[in-house]
Structures are given as structure tokens and as C-alpha cells.
Amino acid sequence: MDIKNQTDAMQTGETGRSPIIYKMPLIGERAAPFKAETTKGPVNFPFDYAGKWVVFFSHPGDFEPVCTSEFMIFQTMQQQFKDMNTELLGLSVDSIDSHLEWIQSIYQIEWNGLKDININFPIIADPTMEISNKYGMIHRGETNTRTIRTLFVIDPDARIRAILYYGHKTGRNLEEVRRVIQALQITDLEDVSTPANWRLGDDVILRQPQTVKELLERQQLETDDPNVYCVAWYMCFKKQSIEIAKKLGIPIKRQIPTPNIKKLF
């Protein structure tokens, strides 16, 4: 059975087995495929987004004030996400008709300096809650009839890279969503990690040495490269490279070089 037919079988349950019970998706796993109707027409996920990052998120319901504030901010940031090769894809259990009426309502709202906001990214209608259940968006302890605020960051290989969950009453920090994608993209490009509270242009963490040979090489690198410094043998930093920064549109911070810390080995 090819991938298209496998996807169709998963959608309909026609696999010759008992109905499929979907487990909670996990970081590192492939994003579960689905077909759906959206405010922008049919979508075949993740195939329609091949080669792109995706922010796939659910909201509890249309005409809900917290959701409305989130959608307005998401729309104002849409181009920033596109500049990072990232697309937005929303979902709730409401119908397409409800989504369209809500979009019209949002356009008429003026809030926090924002007005005339036209929601231009697709919103999935999931009235059967099939997709919501497949992605763990229904949390029975909160409600059985609508989704919580779930958000998945999915990479160009259709792998789940980050998951955020919020309750109904807490609006998401969408700047944090952007920061997470920036961090994932730069760590993929440079094979590094990002420290707590990392922002674009901040120093990144080099991979820990795993052998004596790598430890000695790290010592030499710290001596030879003025952009590398260590605060412990296992915790070494690198100033953001101009080449990678340019690829991601990162403004480089001109920092005073950090002096080498006395080696601990």
C-alpha cells in the first residue's frame, strides 16, 4: 500500500483492523497525516507543506475573546513566520461557516492598536474531532467537547519538534513561538544548542565533548578561536557566526569578547 492509500485508510479506518486509537504525539515523531476542509480550501497534511516549517495550533472556539486576541496577533506576525519558511495552520471543532463569520467579526474589531485584521491563514474545521483526537488536542479533564490551546512546531521533514499546551483561559505568547522556531532552525544549521532565555544573536552552546580526544580539541579551539569561550569543560559557548546569522536574518550583537576562563582540566 503506497503512502497515499495508507493515509486514506487511516482517515476512514478501512485498514482491515479495529478502529484506530491515536496516542498522544511526541517530539521527534512524524506528524500524523490527515485531510481536512479549511477556510482556504481542502488541505492534505503534511504533504501540502512539504519543505516548510508549520505552526499547527488549535483554539477552543470561534467568537472566544482569548482566541480572537491570539488570531489577531498571529495574523500580524504571519509575514515574520513566512520569512522563516514557516506557515500557520489553525484548527477548532467549529464549522467552516462559523470560521468565516468569525473572520468577518475579527476584521471589525479594534484592539491594542490593531484594526482591520484580515485572517489570511487557513483554519481547519474539525466538527467530528477526529484530527483533534489524533493530535491530543482534547483533554478530558478540561472539556470533552472542544480543544485546548495546543501548538505543534513541525519541521520540513514533517517531524514534530516542539509542543506547547495551554488551558482555555491563558493566551499564548506568540513571540515565544517565533523564538522556538528560530532556535530550532539555528541549532539544525550549526549543530549547537541554545541556553536559557536565548534570543537571536545571543551566543550558542557547543556540543559537549564525548571523548578525551574531543576534550583536547575543545581546549585547542578555545585557544585558537576568539569566538569560542568555556565556563566549564562541558559548557562552552560560541558567538553567533555572521554567515549563519545572514541566512536567518539575524542582527549580530557586537559584544565585548569574553575572556577565557581558567581551564578546569
C-alpha positions in Angstrom: 0.0 0.0 0.0 1.5 3.3 -1.0 1.6 6.4 1.3 -1.4 8.0 -0.2 -3.6 4.9 0.3 -2.2 4.4 3.8 -3.2 7.9 4.6 -6.7 7.3 3.1 -7.1 4.2 5.2 -6.0 5.9 8.4 -8.6 8.6 7.7 -11.5 6.2 7.1 -10.5 3.4 9.4 -10.6 1.0 6.4 -7.4 -0.9 7.3 -9.0 -4.3 8.0 -8.4 -3.9 11.7 -10.2 -2.5 14.7 -10.8 1.3 14.8 -7.5 3.2 15.3 -6.8 4.6 18.7 -4.4 7.5 18.4 -1.8 8.1 21.1 -0.5 11.5 22.1 2.0 12.7 19.5 5.6 13.0 20.7 8.6 15.2 19.8 10.7 13.6 17.2 7.8 11.6 15.7 6.3 12.1 12.2 3.3 14.4 12.2 0.1 12.3 11.7 -1.4 12.8 8.2 -4.9 14.0 7.6 -7.2 15.6 5.1 -9.5 18.4 6.0 -11.6 21.4 4.9 -10.2 24.8 5.8 -11.2 28.4 5.2 -8.7 28.3 2.3 -10.0 25.1 0.8 -9.0 21.4 1.2 -5.7 20.5 2.8 -3.7 17.3 2.6 -1.4 17.4 5.6 1.6 17.3 5.8 2.1 16.7 2.0 0.8 20.2 1.1 3.5 21.7 3.4 6.5 19.7 2.1 9.8 21.6 2.7 8.2 24.1 5.1 8.0 24.5 8.8 4.5 24.6 10.2 2.9 26.1 13.3 -0.2 23.8 13.7 -2.4 25.0 16.5 -5.8 24.6 18.0 -8.1 27.1 19.6 -11.1 26.2 21.9 -13.7 28.0 19.8 -14.7 30.7 17.4 -16.0 34.0 18.8 -14.0 33.5 22.0 -12.1 36.5 23.3 -8.8 34.9 24.1 -8.8 33.1 20.8 -9.6 36.3 19.0 -6.7 38.1 20.5 -4.3 35.2 19.5 -5.6 35.2 15.9 -5.1 38.9 15.6 -1.5 38.7 16.8 -0.8 35.6 14.7 -2.0 37.5 11.6 0.2 40.5 12.3 3.1 38.1 12.6 2.3 36.0 9.6 4.9 37.6 7.4 7.6 37.2 10.0 6.8 33.4 10.1 6.8 33.3 6.3 10.3 34.9 6.3 11.4 31.9 8.4 9.8 29.5 5.8 7.0 28.8 8.3 3.3 28.5 7.6 0.4 28.9 10.1 -2.4 26.4 10.3 -5.3 26.8 12.8 -8.0 24.4 13.9 -11.1 24.2 16.0 -14.1 21.9 16.2 -16.3 24.6 14.7 -17.7 24.5 11.2 -16.4 26.4 8.1 -19.4 28.7 8.2 -18.6 29.6 11.8 -15.0 30.2 11.0 -15.9 32.5 8.1 -18.4 34.5 10.3 -15.7 34.8 13.0 -13.1 36.1 10.4 -15.6 38.8 9.4 -16.1 39.7 13.0 -12.4 39.9 13.7 -12.0 42.4 10.8 -14.4 44.8 12.6 -12.6 44.6 16.0 -10.1 47.3 17.1 -7.9 46.2 20.0 -4.5 47.0 21.3 -3.7 49.3 18.4 -4.8 46.7 15.9 -7.7 47.0 13.5 -8.8 45.8 10.0 -7.2 42.5 10.7 -8.0 40.0 7.9 -7.2 36.5 8.9 -5.3 35.1 5.9 -4.1 31.7 7.1 -6.2 28.6 6.9 -8.4 27.4 9.7 -9.4 23.7 9.8 -13.0 22.7 10.6 -12.9 19.6 12.7 -16.5 19.1 13.9 -16.0 15.3 14.3 -12.9 15.9 16.5 -11.1 13.2 14.5 -8.0 15.4 13.9 -8.2 16.9 17.4 -8.1 13.5 19.0 -5.3 12.3 16.7 -3.2 15.2 17.9 -4.1 15.1 21.6 -5.9 18.4 21.5 -8.9 17.2 23.5 -8.1 17.0 27.3 -10.9 15.3 29.1 -10.0 16.9 32.4 -10.7 20.3 30.8 -13.5 19.6 28.4 -14.8 16.8 26.2 -16.3 19.0 23.5 -13.6 21.4 22.4 -9.9 21.6 22.1 -7.4 23.2 24.5 -4.7 25.6 23.2 -2.4 23.1 21.6 0.5 24.1 19.4 2.9 22.0 17.4 6.0 23.1 15.6 6.6 20.8 12.7 9.8 20.8 10.6 10.2 20.5 6.8 10.6 16.7 7.2 7.2 16.6 8.9 8.7 15.8 12.3 7.3 17.3 15.5 9.9 19.5 17.0 8.1 21.3 19.8 4.7 21.0 21.6 3.0 23.7 23.7 -0.2 23.2 25.8 -2.2 26.0 27.4 -5.6 25.9 29.1 -8.6 27.8 27.9 -8.0 31.0 29.9 -4.4 31.6 29.2 -3.4 33.2 25.9 -0.2 32.0 24.2 3.0 34.1 24.0 3.4 34.1 20.2 6.8 35.8 20.4 7.9 32.7 22.3 6.6 30.5 19.4 8.7 32.5 17.0 11.8 32.3 19.3 11.4 28.5 19.5 11.4 28.2 15.7 14.4 30.5 15.4 16.2 28.4 18.0 15.3 25.1 16.2 16.5 26.4 12.8 19.8 27.7 14.1 20.5 24.5 16.1 19.8 22.5 12.9 22.1 24.6 10.8 25.0 24.8 13.3 24.6 21.6 15.4 24.6 23.6 18.6 22.2 24.2 21.5 20.6 27.4 22.9 20.9 28.4 26.5 18.0 29.6 28.8 16.4 32.9 27.6 18.3 32.7 24.3 17.4 35.4 21.7 18.5 35.9 18.1 22.1 37.0 18.1 23.0 35.6 21.5 25.8 33.1 22.0 25.1 29.4 21.4 26.3 26.3 23.2 28.7 23.9 21.6 28.2 20.2 21.8 29.7 18.6 24.9 32.9 16.7 24.4 32.3 12.9 24.5 35.9 11.6 24.5 39.3 12.7 25.7 40.2 13.5 22.1 37.2 15.8 21.7 38.1 17.4 25.1 41.6 18.2 23.9 40.3 19.5 20.6 37.9 21.8 22.5 40.8 23.2 24.6 42.6 24.0 21.3 39.5 25.5 19.8 39.1 27.8 22.7 42.7 28.9 22.3 42.5 29.4 18.5 39.1 30.8 18.0 38.3 34.2 19.7 34.6 33.5 19.2 34.7 30.4 21.5 34.9 30.5 25.3 34.3 28.0 28.1 33.0 28.5 31.6 33.4 24.8 32.4 34.9 21.9 30.4 31.3 20.7 29.5 29.9 24.2 28.9 31.4 26.1 26.0 29.8 28.9 24.0 30.3 30.3 20.5 29.4 33.8 19.4 26.8 33.9 16.6 28.5 33.4 13.2 27.9 36.1 10.7 27.3 33.5 7.9 24.5 31.7 9.7 23.1 34.9 11.0 22.7 36.2 7.5 20.9 33.1 6.4 18.3 33.6 9.1 18.2 37.4 9.0 19.7 37.7 12.5 21.1 41.0 13.7 24.6 40.3 15.2 25.2 41.8 18.6 28.6 43.4 18.9 29.7 42.1 22.3 32.9 42.6 24.2 34.9 39.4 23.9 34.6 37.2 27.0 38.0 36.4 28.5 39.0 32.7 28.6 38.1 31.2 32.0 40.9 29.3 33.7 40.7 25.7 32.3 39.4 23.1 34.7 41.1 20.2 33.1 
